[in-house]
Amino acid sequence: MTILEHFQKAKEVWTNKKVTIGDIPAGIKKNEAFHAAIHATNGPASRVIFMRPVTEEIGDIAIYLNKNNQFYQVESTERGVEITVWGNQEIADKIDGIIDEYKKKTLAFVTKVLSKQDKKDDVIRTITIEERIDEAINNAMNKEINRIVYFSIGKIREFAANIPLLMNASGFNLLQLSMNKWMTTADQLRQKPEEPFPEDKVKAFCADALKWKKFVIEFLDGPAW
């Protein structure tokens, strides 16, 4: 059973709770609030299991499994940004507190973004790097074909190299070197584009990609911008 199939089954029986952030503050678009919610609820140990391509339209969605064995979903809807949490019996009695904390963190991060309007575009674009890293990790762990993993790494490197705010961050050069290393590896694997990403490279790639993710999260949560 794949992790996505496990989620579909869990949805039917696990306790769930939804919160809608409908009063999006002036100065931030609904789609930008969607990305802000993804970052605010994310963490180095959380794993994306599904993410619809970003279209800047209603219906954008991301589904995660976190270290506490709970699934949660962030979705852009006509009503606003909706966050839904599913928890098993072990955390069912804590689910109200969990969803309230997600909402609190999202609104706090939105407030931080709004306080730095001149940096808002770069911040939102940096969150998309965080999302693309999650996507690449999931592709590798699912042993998607080499061509898919190659392009997911390529998107990370390309996007990151075009965000001045992130490029000027302390330590970004080391991050870039690591990305370049894996881009070279993935390029070599493209000679067999339809073969699964090699089992012996999954652990090493995910370890490095998690370092990229941690770097981006700490940058976004820190005082550098």
C-alpha positions as CSV (number, residue, x, y, z in Angstrom):
1,M,0.0,0.0,0.0
2,T,1.4,3.4,-1.0
3,I,1.4,6.3,1.5
4,L,-1.3,8.0,-0.5
5,E,-3.5,5.0,-0.4
6,H,-3.0,4.8,3.4
7,F,-4.2,8.4,3.5
8,Q,-7.3,7.6,1.5
9,K,-8.2,4.8,4.0
10,A,-7.3,6.9,7.0
11,K,-9.7,9.7,5.8
12,E,-12.6,7.3,6.2
13,V,-12.0,6.4,9.8
14,W,-9.7,8.9,11.5
15,T,-10.9,11.9,13.5
16,N,-10.7,15.1,11.5
17,K,-11.0,18.8,12.0
18,K,-11.1,21.7,9.6
19,V,-10.4,25.4,10.0
20,T,-11.0,28.0,7.3
21,I,-8.9,31.2,7.2
22,G,-11.5,33.3,5.4
23,D,-10.5,36.8,6.4
24,I,-7.4,37.1,4.3
25,P,-5.7,40.4,5.4
26,A,-5.5,43.2,2.8
27,G,-2.1,43.2,1.1
28,I,-1.8,39.5,0.6
29,K,-3.5,37.5,-2.1
30,K,-5.4,34.3,-1.3
31,N,-2.8,32.2,-3.2
32,E,0.0,33.9,-1.3
33,A,-1.8,33.0,2.0
34,F,-2.1,29.4,0.7
35,H,1.7,29.3,0.4
36,A,2.1,31.0,3.8
37,A,-0.1,28.3,5.4
38,I,2.0,25.5,3.8
39,H,5.2,27.0,5.3
40,A,3.6,27.7,8.7
41,T,2.4,24.1,9.1
42,N,5.5,22.5,7.5
43,G,8.6,21.1,9.2
44,P,11.8,19.3,8.4
45,A,10.2,15.9,9.4
46,S,6.9,16.5,7.5
47,R,6.6,14.7,4.2
48,V,4.4,15.9,1.3
49,I,2.5,13.0,-0.2
50,F,0.5,15.0,-2.8
51,M,0.8,18.5,-4.2
52,R,-1.2,19.9,-7.1
53,P,0.9,22.1,-9.4
54,V,0.7,25.7,-8.4
55,T,-1.7,27.5,-10.7
56,E,-2.6,30.5,-8.6
57,E,-6.2,29.4,-8.9
58,I,-8.8,28.0,-6.5
59,G,-8.1,24.3,-5.9
60,D,-4.4,24.4,-5.2
61,I,-3.8,21.7,-2.6
62,A,-1.0,20.1,-0.6
63,I,-1.2,17.0,1.6
64,Y,1.4,16.1,4.3
65,L,2.2,13.4,6.8
66,N,4.1,14.7,9.8
67,K,6.3,13.1,12.4
68,N,3.3,12.7,14.8
69,N,1.6,10.3,12.4
70,Q,-1.1,12.8,11.4
71,F,-2.2,13.7,7.9
72,Y,-3.1,17.3,7.1
73,Q,-4.1,19.2,4.1
74,V,-3.8,22.8,3.0
75,E,-6.2,23.9,0.3
76,S,-7.1,27.2,-1.5
77,T,-10.9,27.4,-1.8
78,E,-13.5,30.0,-2.6
79,R,-14.0,30.4,1.2
80,G,-10.3,31.0,1.9
81,V,-7.4,28.8,2.9
82,E,-8.7,25.6,4.5
83,I,-6.5,23.4,6.8
84,T,-7.8,19.9,7.6
85,V,-6.1,17.5,10.1
86,W,-6.7,13.8,10.3
87,G,-5.5,12.0,13.5
88,N,-5.6,8.4,14.7
89,Q,-7.0,7.4,18.1
90,E,-3.7,8.4,19.8
91,I,-4.2,12.0,19.0
92,A,-7.9,12.3,18.5
93,D,-8.4,14.2,21.8
94,K,-5.7,16.7,20.8
95,I,-6.9,17.5,17.4
96,D,-8.6,20.8,18.3
97,G,-5.4,22.1,19.8
98,I,-3.4,20.9,16.7
99,I,-5.7,22.7,14.2
100,D,-5.8,25.9,16.4
101,E,-2.0,25.9,16.4
102,Y,-1.8,25.6,12.7
103,K,-4.2,28.5,12.2
104,K,-2.2,30.6,14.8
105,K,1.1,29.9,13.1
106,T,-0.4,30.7,9.6
107,L,-1.8,34.0,10.8
108,A,1.5,34.9,12.5
109,F,3.5,34.2,9.4
110,V,1.1,36.2,7.2
111,T,1.5,39.1,9.6
112,K,5.3,38.8,9.3
113,V,5.1,38.8,5.5
114,L,2.8,41.8,5.5
115,S,5.2,43.7,7.7
116,K,7.9,43.4,5.0
117,Q,5.9,44.2,1.8
118,D,9.0,45.1,-0.1
119,K,10.3,41.5,0.4
120,K,6.9,39.7,0.0
121,D,7.4,38.4,-3.5
122,D,10.8,36.9,-2.7
123,V,9.4,35.3,0.5
124,I,6.5,33.7,-1.3
125,R,8.9,32.5,-4.1
126,T,11.2,31.1,-1.4
127,I,8.3,29.1,0.0
128,T,7.8,27.5,-3.4
129,I,11.4,26.3,-3.1
130,E,10.4,24.6,0.1
131,E,7.5,23.0,-1.7
132,R,9.7,21.9,-4.6
133,I,12.2,20.3,-2.2
134,D,9.3,18.4,-0.6
135,E,8.2,17.3,-4.0
136,A,11.7,16.0,-5.0
137,I,12.0,14.1,-1.7
138,N,8.7,12.4,-2.3
139,N,9.6,11.6,-5.9
140,A,12.9,10.0,-4.7
141,M,11.2,8.0,-1.9
142,N,8.6,6.8,-4.2
143,K,11.3,5.7,-6.7
144,E,9.8,7.7,-9.5
145,I,11.6,7.4,-12.8
146,N,15.0,9.2,-13.3
147,R,13.5,11.8,-15.7
148,I,11.0,12.9,-13.1
149,V,13.6,13.2,-10.3
150,Y,15.9,15.0,-12.6
151,F,13.4,17.7,-13.4
152,S,12.3,18.1,-9.8
153,I,15.9,18.8,-8.7
154,G,16.3,21.1,-11.7
155,K,13.3,23.2,-10.7
156,I,14.7,23.6,-7.2
157,R,18.1,24.8,-8.5
158,E,16.6,27.0,-11.1
159,F,14.1,28.7,-8.8
160,A,16.6,29.2,-6.0
161,A,19.1,30.9,-8.4
162,N,16.5,33.6,-9.2
163,I,15.5,34.8,-5.8
164,P,17.9,37.6,-4.6
165,L,16.7,37.5,-1.0
166,L,17.6,33.8,-0.7
167,M,20.8,34.0,-2.7
168,N,22.1,36.6,-0.3
169,A,21.5,34.4,2.7
170,S,24.5,33.3,4.7
171,G,25.4,29.7,3.7
172,F,23.5,29.8,0.4
173,N,26.6,29.0,-1.6
174,L,27.0,25.6,0.2
175,L,23.3,24.9,-0.5
176,Q,23.9,25.7,-4.2
177,L,27.0,23.4,-4.3
178,S,25.0,20.5,-2.9
179,M,22.2,21.2,-5.4
180,N,24.7,21.2,-8.3
181,K,26.1,17.9,-7.1
182,W,22.8,16.2,-7.3
183,M,21.9,17.9,-10.5
184,T,25.1,16.3,-12.0
185,T,24.1,12.9,-10.6
186,A,20.6,13.2,-11.9
187,D,21.8,14.3,-15.3
188,Q,23.9,11.1,-15.5
189,L,20.9,9.0,-14.6
190,R,18.9,10.6,-17.4
191,Q,20.7,8.3,-19.8
192,K,18.2,5.8,-18.5
193,P,15.2,8.2,-18.1
194,E,12.5,5.6,-17.7
195,E,14.2,3.6,-15.0
196,P,13.3,4.1,-11.3
197,F,15.5,6.4,-9.3
198,P,18.2,4.0,-7.9
199,E,17.5,2.5,-4.5
200,D,21.1,3.1,-3.4
201,K,20.8,6.8,-4.0
202,V,17.5,7.5,-2.2
203,K,18.8,7.7,1.3
204,A,21.8,10.0,0.4
205,F,19.6,12.3,-1.7
206,C,16.9,12.6,0.9
207,A,19.5,13.4,3.6
208,D,20.9,16.2,1.5
209,A,17.5,17.5,0.4
210,L,16.3,17.6,4.0
211,K,19.3,19.8,4.7
212,W,18.1,22.1,1.9
213,K,14.6,22.1,3.4
214,K,15.9,22.9,6.9
215,F,18.0,25.7,5.5
216,V,15.0,27.3,3.7
217,I,12.7,26.9,6.7
218,E,15.1,28.4,9.1
219,F,15.8,31.3,6.7
220,L,12.1,32.0,6.4
221,D,11.5,31.8,10.1
222,G,14.5,33.8,11.1
223,P,15.3,37.5,11.3
224,A,17.4,37.7,8.0
225,W,14.6,39.4,6.1
